[in-house]
Amino acid sequence: MSEVSTYINPAEEKMEMAVEYLDETLARIRAGKANAKILEGIRVDYYGSAAPISNVANVSVPDARTIAITPWEKSMFKEIEKAIINSELGIMPENNGEVIRLSIPPLTEDRRKALVKQCKAEAENAKVSVRNARREAIDGLKKAVKNGMPEDVEKDAETTVQKLHDKYLKRIDDIFAAKEKEILTV
């Protein structure tokens, strides 16, 4: 049985990583509501190294349409503003000398559809990763049969891998459906 787990465990790990990656990626996609996670991909120059905004400032969400960024050092205002302007976020920061505010504009219908399409593509990439993990596990099990593993053990293991595959595809669909609902909710 431990021979079977050498194929199933890595496959399950890869499937879990695909789902986690999808979750992180979709969290960065702007859905019309303020969410501090949309800033995670943005790096600022902090004494010669690239650091996330959350490492050089306090990021908060005071209301549904605003993100407030309070830098810990006055010198970081310009760096943070420059990083946000140069990012693909598409939001102009407002600076009052104390706090940098990002006002999240409501999404247009076309933009909502484009974001759903982008999310669907990310979900499909995650599904491909899960399918690849399943294929690798099944290929490994078939090779193990040639090396002396009983065929009935291999068939049971294939069934287990298929069940894992189905479970993770359902999780991906659920994550995508939740994000799609969030984007399309006006």
PEVEN-V398136 format. One record per residue. RES is the residue in one letter. PHI is phi in degrees with one decimal (999 if undefined). OMEGA is omega in whole degrees, -180 to 180 (NA if undefined). Layout:
# PEVEN-V398136
RES_PHI_OMEGA + RES_PHI_OMEGA
This chain:
# PEVEN-V398136
M_999_179 + S_-65.6_177 + E_-64.0_-180 + V_-67.4_-177 + S_-65.9_177 + T_-67.7_176 + Y_-101.4_-176 + I_-75.0_-176 + N_-60.2_177 + P_-62.5_179 + A_-64.4_-180 + E_-65.5_178 + E_-60.4_-180 + K_-63.4_179 + M_-65.3_179 + E_-63.5_179 + M_-64.4_178 + A_-63.2_-180 + V_-67.6_179 + E_-63.0_179 + Y_-62.4_178 + L_-60.5_-180 + D_-59.5_179 + E_-65.3_-178 + T_-63.3_-179 + L_-69.0_179 + A_-65.2_-179 + R_-81.1_-179 + I_-82.1_-175 + R_-70.0_-177 + A_-115.4_179 + G_89.6_177 + K_-113.4_179 + A_-68.0_180 + N_-148.7_-177 + A_-61.4_-178 + K_-66.6_180 + I_-67.0_179 + L_-89.7_-174 + E_-60.5_-178 + G_-80.2_-175 + I_-91.3_-180 + R_-113.1_177 + V_-117.6_178 + D_-77.9_-178 + Y_-120.6_-178 + Y_50.4_173 + G_91.1_178 + S_-124.7_-179 + A_-84.1_-179 + A_-125.4_175 + P_-65.8_-179 + I_-56.8_-178 + S_-64.5_178 + N_-85.9_-178 + V_-120.0_-178 + A_-157.0_174 + N_-88.5_-180 + V_-110.4_180 + S_-135.4_179 + V_-122.4_-177 + P_-69.3_176 + D_-150.2_-173 + A_-66.6_-176 + R_-118.7_-175 + T_-135.2_170 + I_-117.0_179 + A_-108.6_180 + I_-119.7_179 + T_-112.7_-180 + P_-63.8_179 + W_-78.8_178 + E_-126.8_-180 + K_-58.7_-177 + S_-66.0_-177 + M_-84.8_-179 + F_-53.0_-177 + K_-63.4_-179 + E_-63.0_-179 + I_-65.9_178 + E_-59.8_-179 + K_-61.9_-179 + A_-64.6_180 + I_-68.8_180 + I_-63.4_-178 + N_-79.4_-179 + S_-79.4_179 + E_-87.7_-177 + L_-65.9_178 + G_76.5_179 + I_-123.9_179 + M_-89.0_179 + P_-75.4_175 + E_-114.0_-175 + N_-119.1_177 + N_-109.9_180 + G_92.0_179 + E_-112.6_-173 + V_-137.0_172 + I_-98.9_-179 + R_-110.5_173 + L_-115.7_177 + S_-92.4_-178 + I_-84.5_-180 + P_-74.6_176 + P_-64.8_-177 + L_-83.9_174 + T_-79.2_-179 + E_-61.3_179 + D_-62.5_-180 + R_-64.9_177 + R_-60.4_-180 + K_-63.5_179 + A_-64.7_179 + L_-66.5_177 + V_-63.1_179 + K_-62.9_178 + Q_-63.0_179 + C_-63.7_180 + K_-62.4_178 + A_-64.0_178 + E_-64.1_178 + A_-63.7_179 + E_-65.2_176 + N_-61.1_179 + A_-64.9_179 + K_-63.7_178 + V_-61.7_178 + S_-62.4_179 + V_-64.3_179 + R_-62.9_178 + N_-63.8_179 + A_-62.9_178 + R_-62.7_-179 + R_-60.3_180 + E_-60.9_-179 + A_-65.2_-179 + I_-67.4_177 + D_-60.7_178 + G_-62.5_178 + L_-65.6_179 + K_-64.3_176 + K_-66.7_180 + A_-65.3_177 + V_-63.4_178 + K_-64.6_180 + N_-95.1_173 + G_111.9_178 + M_-73.1_177 + P_-62.3_-176 + E_-65.5_-179 + D_-67.1_176 + V_-66.1_180 + E_-64.1_180 + K_-64.6_177 + D_-62.6_180 + A_-65.7_177 + E_-61.3_178 + T_-62.7_178 + T_-61.7_179 + V_-62.4_179 + Q_-64.3_178 + K_-64.1_176 + L_-60.5_180 + H_-55.3_-179 + D_-63.6_-180 + K_-62.3_-178 + Y_-72.1_176 + L_-64.7_178 + K_-64.5_178 + R_-61.9_179 + I_-62.5_179 + D_-61.4_180 + D_-64.8_179 + I_-62.6_180 + F_-63.1_-179 + A_-61.6_179 + A_-65.5_180 + K_-67.2_179 + E_-62.1_178 + K_-63.1_179 + E_-61.7_-179 + I_-68.6_-174 + L_-81.5_177 + T_-74.2_-177 + V_-88.4_NA
